[in-house]
């Protein structure tokens, strides 16, 4: 596969192809003037005055992904983010070949020879690429230090050969292109170069070879083989739904949540809770379970849990040792919201006599982490915490305007609100305990 230098290398090889072809056909002698082969933007080429010269220019005006090979590679990472492979970046390069002439008919002669040379070399051979880049055509000293070891010659070793295909551009398309380049139009021909495969050179993780297809019988030595089941439900533990108690959409510390699924019966059950801010999951031991469709998990609600379980968005998975099996099996993960609990009797609200601003000092559990997004909604107004530089269970929120009297409170952590609504009632009602009295 090619390195990130492949695009520059293709341009250099094409320029070398055109330059050598013009030399072989003695174009300089035929035109009576020097001929320059370049690969620069057309708006930088002088077309009048003493600096105007006879020139054949190759300009890369567009890069597109190759539709046939863009999805050819397998996924590059697994569900945990570990790299499994280095799928290539498949690209098509689109060039425009333009001829400039200092004398009459020079541009037409140059364009004719340029198109002839491209026609005679429809495929860039590996030998031609190696020859063109043998003299370090692409200067790697302009690259960051970590990339200076890349070799432009990698282009010759990629699996797919590089093909040159002429492209017919309509007058309107050509007009838009030259308008975008803000350059004066000159005789041009368009080409598509396909395909360039750029691949990362990084360490990957591969699965070990398969030793047996299923457990091997200790007496006969035969493999169990593939087990087929009737139905669409896989024969392994799987979670389908996380149900907080009291018809709520989020759980709070101390709740007993119900995990619904299939094949959940067994022994040595463990619920594993993961949070983006924690490096390792928190394991809650369950023990045995006879119900294959659901299992209850009690969330801890002590001082240690307040410190270790930040409110917000969690995921939960189940580990279970199935009957007649020796190893643990792991279920899929499902999201779970853990809402904060407001300690309103310990909280307070104070109004500044001069400005009229209200400061609410809120006490809550579990404790928040500095990187969490926190808002307190009171009386329909949101306020940010005055300071969240360390893990804490107490925060101050300042409101420039807040009406006196009873105000409902919602503490929002990473999009998860404290439980203001009692959903067991029909229709739902506000929880009478989730308010604070704002002084006049």
N, C-alpha and C positions, 0 to 999 in steps of 0.2 A: 504494500500500500504506500501511498504518497504521504509526504509530510505537508505541513501548512505552507511550505514554499512552492507547492505544485502550481498554483496559479501564476506566480511570477516565472516559474520555469517554463510553462507552456508559452507564455509571451516571448521569452528569450529564445526558445527553440524555433518558433515561427519566424521571429525576426532574423535568426541565423539562416533559416531555410531560404527566405527571400533574398537576403544579402548575398549568400553563396550562389544562388541561381542567377542573379543579375551579373555577378562577376563571371560566371561560366559562359554567359551569353554576350559578354563584352558590351554591355549596355552603355558604359561610360564612353567607349570609343564610338558607338553608334550615335549617341546624342551629342558628343563633343563637349560634355560638361560632367562634373562630378555628380554622383547620385548618392543621396543619403537614405538609409533605411532606419526608421525610428519607431518608437513605441511610446509616444507622448500624447497628451490630450490635444485635439485639433485646434483649440482656441489659443494654444501657446506657439503655434507655427506661424512665422511671418510669411505673408503672401504677397507683399508689395515692398518696393524700395530696395536698397542695396543688400538687405539681409535675406531677400527672397531667394529660394534655391529649389532645384529639382529634387523632389523628396517623395518617398513612398512610406506612408505612415500606417501602422497597425495599432488600433485603439480598442481596448476592452471596455465596452460600454454597458455590459450587463452580465450578471451571474445569476443563474437559476438552478434550483435543485432538479436532479434527474428523476423524472417520474417513475422510471422502471426500476431503479435501484435504491431509491430513497428509503424504502421499507424492507430491503432485502435482508438486513441484519436482524438478529434476535434482540430482544430487549437487553439493554446494557447493564441494568441493575435489578437486584431482587427487591422484595418488599421491605427489606431493612436498609436499602441503599448501598449494599455491597456491590462492587463492580463485577459483573459476570462476563463481559466481553467488550470489545471495542468496535462497534458497528461503524462502517465508513460513512463519511459525509460525501454523498455523490453529487457532483456539480457539472453543469453545462456552462461553457464560457461562450459569450457572444461578442464577436469582434466586427469592426468595420475597417475595411482596407481602403485607404484614400490616397490618390495620386496628386502631387503638386508639381507644376511645371513652370520653370522660369522662362521658357521659350514656348512658342506656339507648337502644339501637338505633343509636347513632352509629357504632359499629364496622361494623355490617352495611350501613348506608347508604354509608359510605366505601368498603368493600370492593366493593360493587356498582358504584359509579362508577369505581373503579380498574380493575376487570376490564372494564368497558364501554370505557374509554378504551384499554386495551391491545388489546381486540378490534377496535376501530375503526381502529387503526393497526398492522396486521400487518407492515408494512414501514417501517423508518425511512428516509424519503427523504433524499437528499443535501441538499436545501434545509433540511429540519428539523434536520439535524445541524449545518449551518453556522450556522443561526440560534441554536441552543442554545449553541454554543461561541463565538459572536461576542464575547461579553463576557469572554473568557479564563476560562471556567468552571473549567478545571483550572489551578491555580497551579503554574507550572513552577519557581518560586523554591525549592521544597522539594527539587528534584532536584539531583544533583551538577552542577558547573559544566559538564562536558562534554555534559550532556543538556538544558541549559536552553533550547537553541535548538529543541527539538522542538515541533511544532505539533499541538495536539489536533485541529485541523480536518483533518488528514490522513485521519481516519476517513471523511470524506465522499468521498474520492477513491479509495478502494480498489475493486478490480474487482467483488467480490461485494457485493450489497446485504445489509443486515442485517435479518433476519426475526425476528419475535416469535411464539413458538409456546407455547400453554398446555401444561402437563405435568400428568398425573394422578399424584399421589403416594398410595400406599396408606397406610392408617392406621399400619402398623408403620414404614414408611419416614419418615412425618411425625413419628412419636413419637421415633424415633432422632435425627432432625435437631434437634428442640427440646430433647431431652435433652443433645445435644452442645453446644448453645448455652447451656445452663444458664439458660433463660429460661422464663417462664410462657407457656403456649400462648394464642394469640389467633387469630381467624379469618384464614386465610391462603390464598393461591393461588400455585402455582408456575409459572415460565415459563423457557423456554430461548431464549437469544438466539444466533443463528447467522448468519453465521460472521464472526469477527474475524481479519483477516490482518495479522500484524505482520511487517515485513520490514526487515532491516538496510539501511542506506544506506552501503555500503562499495565501494571500487574493486574491480572484478573483472578477470579476465584472459580474453580471448576469442581463439580461434584465428583465424588469417588465412583469408580466402576461398580456396577451392580453385581453382587456376589450370588444372590439367590432371588428367585421370584416367589416371595412369600417364605414363611418359616419352613425349615427342613425337618422332616420327621426323623427322630433320633434312631428309630429301629430300621426303617426301610431306606433312609437317606434321600427320599424323594422330596422335591419341592412342592409346597402347597399350590403354587401357581397363582393365577389371577382369580380373585373372588368376584363373582358377578352377583348383583342383587337386583331384585325386581322393584322398580320404582326409581324416582328421581332424587330421593334423599340419600346422601352418601352414608356409608356405614361407620362414620367417625364422629366424634363429638363436634357439634356445631351450635353456635349461638345465633338466634334470630331476633331477639328483642331484650332490651334492658328495661325493667319496669320499676320505677320508684314507687314508694307507698303513697297512699292517700290521693291517688289520681294526679299527682304532681308531675311536672315535666323535668324536674331536677330533684336529686337527693340531697340530704344534708347529713353531716356527721351524726352518727347514732341511728340512722335509718337502717332498715333491713330491706335491701333491694332484691328483686326476683329476676333471675336470669332464665329466659325461656330459650328452648332449643330442642335438640334431639341427641340421643345417646349420651346423656349426661349422668347416667347412673354408674356407680363404681366406688372405689375407695381412694383414700389419699387425695381428695379433691383440694385444689388450691385456686383461689381467684387472684389474678395478677393485674394490678391497677398501674397504669402508666400515665405520666404527665409530661408535657414538653420540657418543663423546667427541672425534671428529675432525671439523673443519669441511669438509675436502675428502677425497675418496677417494685411496687410494694406488694408483698404477698400476704394474703389473708387465708389461713388454713380453715377448711370446712370439715374435713373428715370424710365420712361415708355418706352416700346418697342413693336411695332406692328408686327415686323418681327419674325416669329417663327424659322427661319433658321439661323439667324446671328444677332450679335449686335456689335457695335463699342464702344471701350473704349479708352478714351484719357489719356495717361500717363502724369503725372505732370512734369514740367520742370522749377522749381523755386529753390530758395536757400534752402527752407525746404526739397524739394524732393532730392536735391543733398546730403543732410545730412542723409536722412532717407531711400533712395533707393540705396543700394550698387549694383554695377554691378555684373553680374554672372548668375547663374541658379536660376530661380524662378518657382513657380507653380501658376496657376490661376484657380479659381473656380467661379461659378456664383450663386448668390442667387436671386430668383425671386418669386414674388407672382403671381401665375397663375390666369387667369380669373375665377371668381366664387369661388375662394378659399380665406380663411382668413389668412392662415399661409404661411410663406416662404418655398419654396422648394430649395434644394441645388443640384447643378450638381456635376459631377465628376471633378477631378483636372487634368490639362494638363500642361506639362512643357513649359516654356517660357524663352528665353535667352534675357538678358538685356545687351547690349554692352556699353562700355564707349565711351564718346565723347572726342576727343583730341582737346585741345585749342592750336594749333600749333603757331599762332602769339604770344602768351604769353610764349611759350616754347623757349629754347635756347640750343645750342650745343657749347662746348668749348673744344679745343684741348690743352693738356699739352705740353708746349714747350720742356720739357726734355724727358719724357717717350713716348710721342706721343699718350697717351691714350685720348679718347674722353669721356667727361661727358655730357650726355643729361639730362637737367632739363625739365621734362615733366609736363605740367599742363593739367588737365582733369576733367571731371565731369561724373557721381556722385563720391563722395568720397569713398575711399577704406578703408576696415577694416584690422586691424593687422593680423588676422588669414587667410586672403585670399591668394591664390597662384597667384603671379603676375610675368609676364615676359614682357619685351619690345623687340620686334623683329625689328632690324634695319639692312639693308644691308645683310639680311640672317643670322645675328648673334643674339642670345638671351642673355639678361643680366638681372640679378636680381636687385631689388631695393637696394640701399645702406642702407636705413633705412625705416622700416615700423612698427614702434613701437606704432603708434597712428593713429587714423582716419585722413586721409589727402586727399587733391586733388592735391598735388604736390610731385613728387618723382624724385630722381637722379638715373641715370643708367650709369655705367662706362663700357666702351668698351676698352680693351687693344689695339685692332686693328680695325679701321673703315676707309674706303676709303673716301677721300674728295669728295665733290659734293652732288648732290641730292640723298637722301636715303628714301625709303618708310618705314613708321612706322606702327606697329601693337601693340597695348597694349592688352595683353592676361590676362584675369582675370578669374580664376577657369575654364579655357578651353574656355572661350568666348572671341573672338577677336573683337577689334574695327573694324568698317566697312570700310575696305580698298577698296573693290571691288564695282563698280557701276553695279548692276545686271539688271538695266533697259535697258542698252545698249545691243545690240546683234551684235557680241559676247561681253561678259562682258569686262569692262575696269577698270583700276585702277582709284580711285577717285583722281583727280589732286591736291586736297587740303591736302591729307594725306602724305605729305613728309616734310622733313627738310633738310636744306643745312648744310653739315658738313664742317667746315673750314679746310684748308690745314695745 
